[in-house]
Amino acid sequence: MKIKIGLRENSRELIVKTDLDAQALAQEISAAAKEARALVFEAEKQDTVILPATGIAYVQVVTEEPRKVGFGL
């Protein structure tokens, strides 16, 4: 799944691919925000993403459509 994370006071967004599902990610973000701690999750290729929960402006889950092959109309 691909997610876009907007950060406060930053005009660019962070785009990350992860194996987490949307619900698990939402729960992790909510818990990090309530506890005022860093959001930590594993991205694709075993990279670790660490963000301050207070610095997150928004999170968008991007659904990836399967690529079409051939000459379909």
JOKA-V777531 format. One record per helix or strand. SS is the DSSP state (H for helix, E for strand). FROM is the first residue (numbers start at 1). TO is the last residue. If there is no record, write none. Layout:
# JOKA-V777531
ss:SS from:FROM to:TO
ss:SS from:FROM to:TO
This chain:
# JOKA-V777531
ss:E from:2 to:7
ss:E from:13 to:17
ss:H from:22 to:34
ss:E from:38 to:42
ss:H from:44 to:46
ss:E from:48 to:52
ss:H from:53 to:55
ss:E from:56 to:62
